[in-house]
Amino acid sequence: MDAFFEFIAQYGIALPIIILGAYFFSQPRASWVRLALFAIPAGLLTYALGFLANHLYFDPRPFVVGHFTPLLPHAPDNGFPSDHTLLVSAFAAVGMFWNKWLGIALWAIAILVAAARVYVGLHHPLDVVASVVFALIAVSAWKVAMNRFYRA
């Protein structure tokens, strides 16, 4: 079981990229620009929110405070927020606004990656939950902004 969670914690971020990329290229070319104009700024906004949070709050990684060796090697730096969870959650949030089933699949992966990051000892639950919340806030805010821009 450890090997499964190690793999997901380390490489699970690739799956949403592949899935959303395949979805993007399966759409008609006319919708590519609209999807890109939504996804890229939403992702950058999510990253900016995570970057800001990282500099405003310090949460030592569980293996640092618990004095144990994590299942995956990692620097003993700030664990807040979880970058892996932030990325997969941003992809999931973007996906949910474009296609219900795509969103469900991507959120399932995001939750699995978040759980794996906690399981292997790299993050506290707060780190991954905050990442999900930051992604939802950033992508939702960008969705509202895009709706206002296109209505104007």
KAJO-V998523 format. One record per pair of residues at least 24 apart in sequence whose ideal C-beta (glycine too) atoms are under 10 Angstrom apart, sorted by the first residue. I is the first residue (numbers start at 1). J is the second residue. D is the distance in Angstrom with one decimal. If there is no record, write none. Layout:
BEGIN
I|J|D + I|J|D
END
This chain:
BEGIN
1|119|8.8 + 2|71|5.8 + 2|119|8.3 + 2|120|7.9 + 3|71|9.0 + 4|112|9.8 + 4|116|8.1 + 4|119|9.4 + 5|71|7.2 + 5|72|9.3 + 5|112|9.0 + 5|113|9.9 + 5|115|7.8 + 5|116|4.5 + 5|117|8.9 + 5|118|9.2 + 5|119|4.5 + 5|120|5.7 + 6|70|9.6 + 6|71|5.3 + 6|72|5.8 + 6|116|7.7 + 6|119|8.8 + 6|120|5.8 + 7|72|9.8 + 7|116|8.2 + 7|120|9.9 + 8|84|9.7 + 8|109|8.7 + 8|112|5.7 + 8|113|6.0 + 8|114|9.8 + 8|115|8.2 + 8|116|4.0 + 8|117|8.6 + 8|119|8.7 + 8|120|8.9 + 9|70|9.4 + 9|71|7.7 + 9|72|6.1 + 9|74|9.9 + 9|82|9.8 + 9|84|7.2 + 9|85|9.9 + 9|112|9.4 + 9|113|6.9 + 9|114|9.4 + 9|115|8.9 + 9|116|3.8 + 9|117|5.1 + 9|118|8.8 + 9|119|7.1 + 9|120|4.6 + 9|121|9.4 + 9|122|6.7 + 9|123|9.1 + 10|71|9.6 + 10|72|6.0 + 10|74|10.0 + 10|84|8.4 + 10|113|9.6 + 10|116|8.4 + 10|117|9.4 + 10|120|8.3 + 10|122|9.5 + 11|84|9.8 + 11|113|9.4 + 11|116|9.9 + 12|84|7.3 + 12|85|9.6 + 12|87|9.9 + 12|88|6.8 + 12|109|6.5 + 12|110|8.8 + 12|112|6.4 + 12|113|4.1 + 12|114|9.3 + 12|115|9.9 + 12|116|6.3 + 12|117|8.8 + 13|83|8.8 + 13|84|5.3 + 13|85|9.0 + 13|86|9.8 + 13|87|5.5 + 13|88|5.6 + 13|91|8.7 + 13|109|9.0 + 13|110|9.7 + 13|113|6.6 + 14|88|9.6 + 15|88|8.0 + 15|91|9.2 + 15|105|9.3 + 15|106|8.7 + 15|109|5.4 + 15|110|9.8 + 15|112|9.1 + 15|113|8.4 + 16|87|7.7 + 16|88|5.0 + 16|89|9.0 + 16|90|8.7 + 16|91|3.8 + 16|92|6.6 + 16|94|9.3 + 16|95|7.6 + 16|102|9.9 + 16|105|8.7 + 16|106|5.2 + 16|107|9.6 + 16|109|5.5 + 16|110|7.1 + 16|113|8.4 + 17|87|8.4 + 17|88|8.8 + 17|91|6.8 + 19|91|7.9 + 19|92|9.8 + 19|95|7.7 + 19|102|7.3 + 19|105|6.6 + 19|106|6.4 + 19|109|7.7 + 20|90|9.9 + 20|91|5.2 + 20|92|8.9 + 20|94|6.8 + 20|95|5.8 + 20|98|8.8 + 20|102|7.5 + 20|105|9.9 + 20|106|7.0 + 21|91|9.7 + 22|102|9.8 + 23|94|9.9 + 23|95|7.2 + 23|98|7.4 + 23|99|6.9 + 23|101|10.0 + 23|102|5.6 + 23|105|9.6 + 23|106|9.3 + 24|94|10.0 + 24|98|9.1 + 27|98|8.6 + 27|99|9.5 + 31|98|9.0 + 34|98|9.5 + 34|146|8.9 + 34|150|8.9 + 35|94|8.4 + 35|97|9.8 + 35|98|6.7 + 37|142|9.8 + 37|146|7.4 + 37|149|9.4 + 37|150|9.7 + 38|94|6.8 + 38|97|7.2 + 38|98|7.8 + 38|139|8.7 + 38|142|7.0 + 38|143|7.3 + 38|145|10.0 + 38|146|5.8 + 39|90|8.7 + 39|91|8.3 + 39|93|9.8 + 39|94|4.8 + 39|95|9.0 + 39|97|9.3 + 39|98|8.6 + 39|139|8.9 + 39|142|9.2 + 40|94|9.5 + 40|142|9.8 + 41|138|9.5 + 41|139|9.7 + 41|142|5.7 + 41|145|8.5 + 41|146|8.3 + 42|90|6.7 + 42|91|9.7 + 42|93|7.3 + 42|94|5.6 + 42|97|8.6 + 42|135|8.8 + 42|138|6.4 + 42|139|4.5 + 42|140|8.9 + 42|141|8.5 + 42|142|4.2 + 42|143|7.4 + 42|145|9.5 + 42|146|8.6 + 43|86|9.8 + 43|87|8.2 + 43|90|5.2 + 43|91|8.0 + 43|93|9.5 + 43|94|7.3 + 43|135|9.1 + 43|138|8.4 + 43|139|8.2 + 43|142|9.0 + 44|90|9.5 + 44|138|8.8 + 44|142|9.0 + 45|90|8.8 + 45|134|9.5 + 45|135|9.5 + 45|137|8.9 + 45|138|4.2 + 45|139|7.5 + 45|141|6.9 + 45|142|5.4 + 45|145|9.1 + 46|86|6.3 + 46|87|8.1 + 46|89|7.7 + 46|90|4.1 + 46|91|9.5 + 46|93|7.7 + 46|94|9.0 + 46|131|9.0 + 46|134|6.4 + 46|135|5.0 + 46|136|9.1 + 46|137|8.4 + 46|138|4.0 + 46|139|6.3 + 46|141|9.7 + 46|142|8.6 + 47|83|8.9 + 47|86|7.4 + 47|87|8.3 + 47|90|7.7 + 47|134|9.5 + 47|135|9.7 + 47|138|8.4 + 48|134|9.6 + 48|138|7.7 + 49|81|8.7 + 49|86|8.4 + 49|90|9.7 + 49|130|9.9 + 49|131|9.7 + 49|133|9.5 + 49|134|4.7 + 49|135|8.2 + 49|137|6.8 + 49|138|5.0 + 49|141|9.1 + 50|80|9.1 + 50|81|5.2 + 50|82|8.7 + 50|83|6.8 + 50|85|9.5 + 50|86|4.6 + 50|87|8.9 + 50|89|9.8 + 50|90|8.9 + 50|130|8.6 + 50|131|6.8 + 50|134|5.5 + 50|135|8.2 + 50|138|8.5 + 51|81|9.5 + 51|83|9.6 + 51|86|9.6 + 52|134|9.2 + 53|78|9.8 + 53|80|6.6 + 53|81|5.5 + 53|86|9.2 + 53|127|10.0 + 53|130|6.8 + 53|131|8.8 + 53|133|9.8 + 53|134|6.4 + 54|78|5.9 + 54|79|9.4 + 54|80|6.3 + 54|81|6.6 + 54|83|8.5 + 54|86|9.7 + 56|80|9.1 + 57|81|8.5 + 57|126|9.3 + 57|127|9.8 + 57|130|8.5 + 59|123|8.4 + 59|124|6.1 + 59|126|6.5 + 59|127|6.0 + 59|130|8.9 + 60|124|8.9 + 61|121|7.6 + 61|122|6.0 + 61|123|6.9 + 61|124|7.9 + 61|127|8.4 + 62|118|7.9 + 62|120|9.5 + 62|121|5.2 + 62|122|7.2 + 62|123|6.9 + 62|124|5.6 + 62|125|9.6 + 62|127|8.9 + 63|120|9.2 + 63|121|4.8 + 63|122|7.3 + 63|123|10.0 + 64|121|9.8 + 65|124|8.7 + 66|121|7.6 + 66|124|9.9 + 68|121|6.6 + 69|121|7.9 + 70|119|9.9 + 70|120|5.7 + 70|121|3.5 + 70|122|5.6 + 70|123|9.7 + 71|116|9.5 + 71|119|7.7 + 71|120|4.0 + 71|121|6.0 + 71|122|8.3 + 72|116|9.6 + 72|117|9.1 + 72|120|5.1 + 72|121|7.8 + 72|122|6.3 + 73|122|9.6 + 74|120|8.9 + 74|121|8.6 + 74|122|5.4 + 74|123|9.6 + 78|127|9.2 + 79|117|9.0 + 79|122|6.7 + 79|123|5.1 + 79|124|6.6 + 79|126|9.0 + 79|127|4.9 + 79|128|9.4 + 80|123|8.2 + 80|124|8.0 + 80|126|7.1 + 80|127|5.0 + 80|128|9.8 + 80|130|6.6 + 80|131|8.7 + 81|123|8.5 + 81|126|8.7 + 81|127|5.5 + 81|128|7.7 + 81|129|8.9 + 81|130|4.6 + 81|131|4.2 + 81|132|9.0 + 81|133|8.8 + 81|134|6.1 + 81|135|9.3 + 82|113|8.6 + 82|114|6.9 + 82|117|5.3 + 82|118|8.6 + 82|122|7.7 + 82|123|4.7 + 82|124|9.1 + 82|125|9.9 + 82|126|9.5 + 82|127|4.5 + 82|128|4.7 + 82|129|9.1 + 82|130|7.8 + 82|131|4.6 + 82|132|9.0 + 82|134|9.9 + 83|117|9.4 + 83|123|9.7 + 83|127|9.5 + 83|131|7.7 + 84|110|9.5 + 84|113|5.8 + 84|114|8.1 + 84|116|8.6 + 84|117|5.7 + 84|122|8.5 + 84|123|8.5 + 84|127|9.9 + 84|128|8.6 + 84|131|8.1 + 85|110|6.8 + 85|111|9.1 + 85|113|5.9 + 85|114|4.5 + 85|115|9.5 + 85|116|9.4 + 85|117|6.0 + 85|118|9.3 + 85|123|7.5 + 85|127|7.4 + 85|128|4.4 + 85|129|8.6 + 85|130|8.6 + 85|131|3.8 + 85|132|6.4 + 85|134|9.3 + 85|135|8.1 + 86|110|9.6 + 86|114|9.8 + 86|127|9.5 + 86|128|8.9 + 86|130|8.7 + 86|131|4.1 + 86|132|8.2 + 86|133|10.0 + 86|134|6.3 + 86|135|5.9 + 86|138|9.3 + 87|113|8.7 + 87|131|8.5 + 87|135|8.3 + 88|112|8.7 + 88|113|4.8 + 88|114|7.7 + 88|117|9.9 + 88|131|8.7 + 88|132|9.1 + 88|135|8.4 + 89|113|8.6 + 89|114|7.7 + 89|128|8.7 + 89|131|5.7 + 89|132|4.7 + 89|133|8.6 + 89|134|7.7 + 89|135|3.5 + 89|136|7.2 + 89|138|9.5 + 89|139|8.5 + 90|131|9.0 + 90|132|9.7 + 90|134|8.6 + 90|135|4.5 + 90|136|9.1 + 90|138|7.2 + 90|139|6.3 + 91|135|8.5 + 91|139|9.4 + 92|132|8.5 + 92|135|7.3 + 92|136|9.0 + 92|139|8.8 + 93|132|8.7 + 93|134|9.9 + 93|135|5.0 + 93|136|5.5 + 93|137|9.1 + 93|138|7.8 + 93|139|3.7 + 93|140|7.2 + 93|142|9.3 + 93|143|8.7 + 94|135|8.9 + 94|139|5.8 + 94|142|9.0 + 94|143|9.0 + 95|139|9.6 + 96|136|9.2 + 96|139|8.4 + 96|140|9.8 + 96|143|9.8 + 97|139|7.1 + 97|140|8.4 + 97|142|9.3 + 97|143|5.6 + 97|146|9.3 + 107|132|9.0 + 110|135|8.2
END
